[in-house]
Amino acid sequence: MPKVTPDLFAILNDPKAEAVLAKLYKAALKQGWTMVFHFLPKAFKLLGKGVNWKTENEQFYDDKYIPIVPAQGTFLYMQARALNAKNILEFGTSYGISTIYLAKAAKDNGGKVISTEYLSHKVKAARENIEEAGLSQYVDILEGDARETLKNIDTELDLVLLDGWPDLVFPIFKLIEPKLKKGAIIAVDDVEGFKPSMQDYLDYVRNTENGYISMTIKPNKGMEFTIKVK
């Protein structure tokens, strides 16, 4: 994402949300060179078979935005609207960029987003950003380890975004799988760069006997797009 321009967010038709997204993406871009230097030694793996997340220093990401790109946000917003998704779950709030897209869809559909984040400073910042976007009443952020905070959710889920640590994608998916309604959409980001850590998830949802259809799509960058069909 080389430049932040108003047209990136026009689909939302919401000046407050669009202004906050523009601010957050500009902040994320300021971390660009830090991210480039971090991943440069791993470039061949990232562009090839992918990096195993277990080799990553998770503390490096404590202040990083690592957001979905605007094309992905637009895609998720439109999918949520098309599905009339009212119960939306997000694994990995970070600073709230993807949450804002999902919350705007929830607002338009008369629903709510449950989001999860284990870093307290990111939870605080995300809540402030979502409030500034005028969407607080459509979001509940659960602070802590998602493997614990999501154990007792009792909501049937229409749409799920899994964008937390790659090696936790499959455990979190299995935890919330009983709550997925037929026709639910599951989107997973960074499926190409960190594919080795998501192979268990990919093998599962790409096996039609498990009740899903799934493939990698590219709204600007790779995202696994899955639909529960049984």
N, C-alpha and C positions, 0 to 999 in steps of 0.2 A: 504494500500500500504506500506508494511514493508521495501522495499528496491528499490532504483532507479537504474536500469540497462539499458544499451544501447538498449537491445532487445525490451524494452517497446515502443520505438518510431521508430523502424526500418521500419514500414509500410510506413512512410512518405518519405523515401529515400531522405532526405534533411538534411545534416549535421548541417547546421546553425540552423534550426528550432529545430532539435533534441537536440542540445547543450543547447539552451535556455529553452526548456521544462525540461530537466534534472536539470538545475539550479533552475528553479521555483518550481519544485516538491520537491527538497531538502529543499528549503526554507519553503515550506508548511509543510513538515515533522517536521521541528523544532518547529512548533506550535502544534504538536501532543498532548503533555501532557496537554497543556492549553485547547485544545478542549475536551480531555477526562474528565478532571475535571469539565468542564462546563456542559457536557451532562450526567455525571454520575448520578446525582439525577433524571434525566429524562429517564434513560435507559429503564425502564419497559414500559413507554409510547412510546418511540422511536421504540422499538421492538414489540410493540403491535399495538394499534390503531393509534399511532402517536401523535405528539405534535402540539398544536394549536400555530401558529406563533405569535399570538397576545400576548402570554405570554413571548415572547423572548425580550431581551434587544438588540435592533438593533445596538446600539453603540459598543457592544462587538465585532461585526463583522467588525468594521471600518478598522482594519489592518489585518484581516484574509483572507487567500487565498480561503478557502472553494471551491476547484476546483472539476471538474469532475475527475474521476480516469482515468489512462491511457487506460484501457480497454474500457471505454466509449468514450474516445477521438478517439481511433482506430475505434470503431464502427461507430461513426458519420462521420469520414473521409471517411470510406468505403461506407457508405450510400450516402454521398454527391457525391462521384465519380460514384457510380452505377446509381444515378439519373441524373448525369451530371448537378448538381445544379449550377446555375450561380448567382442566387439572393438568398443570405443567410442572415437571420436575427438572431441576438442573443440578448436576454434580460438578462443583467447581465455580463458585461465584467470582473469585478474584476481586477486581475493583468494580464489578457490576456491569460491564459493557454488554455481554450477552444477556444478562438478566434484564436489562432495559428493553432490548428487543422482545424478549419473551413476555415481559410485564405489559408492554404496550399491546401485544396480542391478547393477553389475558384481560386487560381492560376492555378492549374492543369486543371480546367474546363473552364478557360477564364472568370471568373466571379468576384464577389465582395461580401464582408461581410459588413452589417450594424450592428454595435453593440451599446449597450447602457449602460451607467454607470453614476450614479448621484454623486459619490464621486470624487471630483476633483483630489485628490492625487492619487487615483487609475487610473483615466484616464491618468494622466501624466506617471505613471509607466507602464501602459499597452502599451501606445504608444511607450515608449522606448524599452520595451521588444519585441514588434512586429517589430519595426525597426531593432533591433539586430538580429531578426530571418530572416530578409530580406523580410518581407511580408507587409510592410507599404502601398504599392500602391494598395493592395487588401482589405484594411480595412478602413472604416469610423466609428469612434467612436463618437456617439452623447452624449454630456455631459448634464446631467440634469435628471429630472423626465421623465421616459419613457412614462408616460401617456400624456405628452406634446410633447416630442421630436419625438414621432412616429405618431403624429396626421396627418401629411401631407406627409407621404411617398407615393410615386406614383409608386412603383416598384411591379410587380407581383412576389410573393415569391415562391421559390422552396423548401426551407428547413428552419425550424425555431427551435432554441434552446431556451427554456424558463428556465432560471436558475437564476433568480433574487429572490426577496422576495416571498415566497410561497403564501402569501395572495394576491399578485398582478398578479399571473399567469393567472387567468381567465379574469380580466379586460384588461390585455395586449393582451391576445388572442382575445377577442372580438373586441378590437381596430384594430388589424391587420387582422382579419378573412376575410374581403372583399378582401384583397390582396392575399389570398392563391389561387394558381392555382390548378386545379384538378390534383391529384396525389402528391400534396405537403406532405412533412413529417414534423411532429411536435414532438419534443422530450422534455420531462420535467424531470428534475433531482429532486432528493430528494422526490419522490412521495410517498415513504413509511414512512419516518421519519416525514414528515409534512403533512400527508394525510388529516387531518381535515381542513387544510387551502386550500386544493386543491379539496375538494369534489365537489364543484360546477363545476369545470373544468372537473373532471372525469365523473360526471353524464352526462355532455353535450356531450363529445366526445365518450362516450361508448353507447350512444343512437344512433343507426344506422339511425334513422329518421332524424337526424341532418346532415347526409352526411359524417360520419366518421366511420372508424373501428379503435379500439384502445385496447391495452392491456399493462400490465406492463411486461417488460422484464428485464433481469439481466445480462448486460455486466459488471460483478463484483458486481454492486449494482443496486438497483431498478431504472428504468427509464420508464416513460410512453411513449410508442411509438405509434403514431397516424398517420393515412393516410387519407387525404381528398379524398373521392371516388365519390363525387357528385359535 
